[in-house]
Amino acid sequence: MEKISIIIPVYGVEKYISATVQSVLDQTYKKFELLIVDDGSPDRSIEICQQFTDSRIQIIHQANRGLAGARNTGIRHAKGRYLAFLDGDDLWLPEKLEKQIHHLENSPDIGVSFSRSAFIDEAGQALGTYQMPKLKQITTSYLLSCNPVGNGSAAVIRREVFEAIKFQDNLYGTSEDFYFDEHFRQSEDIECWIRISIKTNWQIEGIPEALTLYRVNSSGLSANMLKQLDSWEQVIEKTRCYAPEIVTQGETLARAYQLQYLARNAVRLQAGSMAVKLINRALITNWHILLENSRSTLLTLIAAYLLLLLPQYVYSKFEALVLNKIGANQKRRILQEHLLNN
């Protein structure tokens, strides 16, 4: 069994961190080290982590450097052939590592393996819906429009991938190796996947099962939506500097998809006015999303306007019916694809 290094950045997650760590210790794949990076957390998160006595756990302390900075610190300390990242408020199902290591071991061209994710609420209850991204033949142009990995807790990555994209910088008084770009406090994931796609020959591929439980957190919605859009624009500008031809080919369509994605998030978090503004802006930016991805675009458009116009109790009943149907269809599709994959 190859050793895997699991990196959990910790900042302000005292409500969730115990369950997160336990979901790692419950993995069926046992040969791992767990690197908990205290990113200057102001609450009791690290005190809670210190209550675990498993010898595979190492706690690393640093001044706050953000999510990318905490991951980079974990990578520098990691000893495993494979690296996995788990955000401090998300969870893994027990078979997560075993199945994704199997995927990588049997696919020598794949550098980044990811699973689908199931949405859970702030209390950890399943919402019944899933992130359903494209799993194969993921191109750079696709990455500009969508983030198939979906979230920071879904990917398991070969160490060689990070060695291929690392760069040196001096941000904190000494020269260090960097992997995720610490200039980004959001969108650091998609910036990294785009850089891997452009600068290496490693493929990014997913497996059908939803092995990550991704927590939907509604705090700071409006500000976060605008910050996400701004950080995505910064990713585009960075990519333009070293791959201008790739950005030029599909920039407006990619921006429309990003706006549509943010509109879906706004709908999920019940922010009707924000959802309407975002989906309208998406269509104005490039209406071809109606042709390329008509079902998702129309559903987002309808849901945004119904959320804005209907009384809350009426919309809630409508939403529950629709989400139950969508979730059942998604679950059926996951099962079918899993059976075909095996």
C-alpha positions, 0 to 999 in steps of 0.5 A: 500500500502506498502512503497517502498524506491527508491535509486538513487546513483548520481555521474557525471550524470548531463546530465541525472539525471533530467529525471531519477528523473522525471521517479520516480515521474511519477510512478503510485505507489505513496507510496514511498520515494526517497533517492538520494545519493550524492556520492561526485558528482563533477558536477551539478547533486545534484544542479539539484536534489535540484530543485525538491520540492517533499516532498518524496525526501531526498538527502544524502551526502557522500564522494565518496564510489562508486556505492556499497557504495552509495547503502549501504548508501541508504539501511541504511537510507531506511524505506520501506518494499521494496527497488528499485535501479535506476542508475542516467542515467537510466529511469523507465516506469511509471508502473514499481513499481506497477507491480513489487510490485504486483509480490512480493505481490503475490509471497511470496517465491520471494525476488528479482523481476526484469523486462526486460530492453529496450536499449536506447542510450546516447540521450535517444532514443530507440535502438529497442532491449532488454535484454532478460534474463531467468526469472524463475528457476534461480539457483546459477550455472546459476548466475555464468554464467549470470546476469539475472537481467541485470543491476542495475536499474531492481530489486525491493527487499524485505528488509528481503533479505538484512537483511539476507545477511548483514555483518559488516565491518570497512572500513571507521573508524567505524563499519557499516552494509554492503549489497553490497560488497564495495570492488567491483567497478564493478560486485557488482550486480552479487556478491550480487545476487550470495550471496543471492542465496547461503546464503538464500532461497529467489528466484530471478524471473523476469517479462516479460515486459521491464519496465527499460530503460537501457542507453548504454554508450560507454565511456571508452570501452576497459578499462571498458571491461577489468575491468569488466572481472577482477572484475568478476574473483574477484567475482568468487574468493570470492564465492570460499572462502565460496562455493568452490563446486559450483564454481568448478562444472562450473567455466570454462563454467561460464567464457566462458559465461562471455567472450561471454557477454563482446563480445556482449557488444563490438559488441554493442559498435562497438569495432570490435577488442575487440569483436573478441578477447573476443569471441575467448577467450570464445570459447577457454575457453569452447567450450560447449557454442556452444552447450548450447547457439548456437544461441547467440554464433554464432551470436556474433561470426559472428557479431564480425568478420563482424564488424572487416572486413567490411567497417563501412558503409557496416557493419552499414547497415547490423547491422541495418537490423539484429537489426530490425529483432531481436528487432521485434522478442524480442518485439513479445516474450515479448508481448506473455509472458506478455499475458501468465503471465496474 
